[in-house]
Amino acid sequence: MSRRPVNPARRFADGASTPFGGSLHHKSRSSSLLPIGLVVVGALLFIGYYYSGSGGGSNDAEVVSKLEGELSCTSELRSIIPILKKAYGDTMHKVLHVGPDSCSVVTALLKEEDTEAWGVEPYDIEEVDAPCKSLIRKGVVRVADIKFPLPYRPKSFNLVIASDALDYLSPKYLNKTLPELARVASDGLIIFAGYPGKQKAKAGEQSKFGRPAKLRSSSWWIRYFVQTGLEENESIIKKFEQAAEKKGFKPSCQIFHLSS
């Protein structure tokens, strides 16, 4: 708000008639400048938030990816489904998600055009909302122990995506589960795994999953894939990296794109 100009003569007269007129005038100027300073600081904070958050070429996936140590790979998966869709194109038609919070992943996948989705929840579900109960009742999402064969025929899905599931398996069970994931996938397999030293187990995770997460290095996973007869899909990796760079996404989890 603009202030009316003050008559210099009147200001001088007021100052002369008041013993502390000079100090009062100084305090008045300071008081008038305070709101302006607060407005400027507020504007700078808003601009900084805009460019570091939802604006300035960033997006929700980038914001989520910065929550290292508190981030589940499943939540990161949900945030980058459009990027995966860009990389996989028509191949991402019939998708199976294996991992916790599968209802939320399936719901997000079903919002994508020409995408059908199913889910396997590998752990007991204690509390679920009505939409999740509906998916379970219809058989779209199943609760099943992934240490045993999956209840699907070979090549039932174009893609199988696993998140926050394989980290909790010992090599003994991993040797059974990973081939099963590949068996039901016709075109590809996407694995989300935690980074050693970055992801931290949430409170109660060990009691829920039966064992703490075993976070393995990328070199360990790559050697294991080779031993299992799986190869990384270099073409898809390149497309994914290009789509991720365009969106400003930097993964907080390890993401492996495998040919089934």
C-alpha positions, 0 to 999 in steps of 0.5 A: 500500500502506498503512503501519502507524502508528508509535508516537510514543514510539518515534519520539522515542526513536529520534531521541534515541538517534541523532545524525542521527535527524531527518535520517534521518526526513526522508529516510525520508518523502521515500523513501516519498512518491517512489513515490506521486508516480510513481504520480500522474504515471503516472496523469495521463499515462495519462488524458492519453493516453486522452483525446487518443488512442483515448478521449474521443470520438476515434478512429484517423482523428483520430490519423492525421490529426495526422501532417501532413507524414508522412501519405499520403492513401492511409493517410488514405483507409483510416482514414476508409472508415466515414465515407465509407460513412456519407456515400455509403450504398448508392452505395458499392457497387461501388468502384474505387480508383486509387493506390499501396497499392491492395491495402490500400485494396481489402482495407479496402473489402471488409470493409465490408458490401455493398461490392465493390472493385477497384484500379488500382496506377499504379506498379510494385510491387516487394514485395507480401505474399501477400494482395496477390499473390492480389488481383493474380492474380485481377485484382481489383487491376491494375498499369496506367499511368493516363496511358492509358485505364483497362481498364474499360467506361463506368460500371463502378463507382458510385464511383471514389476516387483518392489519391496519384495525381493529384498526380504528373501534369502538366496534360498527363496530368491532362487525360487521366486525370481524364476517364477516372476520370469515364468509369468512374464512374456516381455519383461521384468522390472525389479525395484530394490533398495540401495545399501546404506540408503533405505532404512527399515521402517518400524515394525518391518521386521516383525511383519516380513519375518526378517530384516531387509537384505539390501544388496549392491547393484553388482551383486544383483547383476551377477545374480541375474546372469546366474539365473539366466536373465539379461538386462534389456539395454534398449529399455534401459536407454528409453527409461533413462531418456524419459527419466531425464526429461522428467527430472527424475533421479531414482532413490531405489535400484531399478533393473529392466530385465528381458524375460 
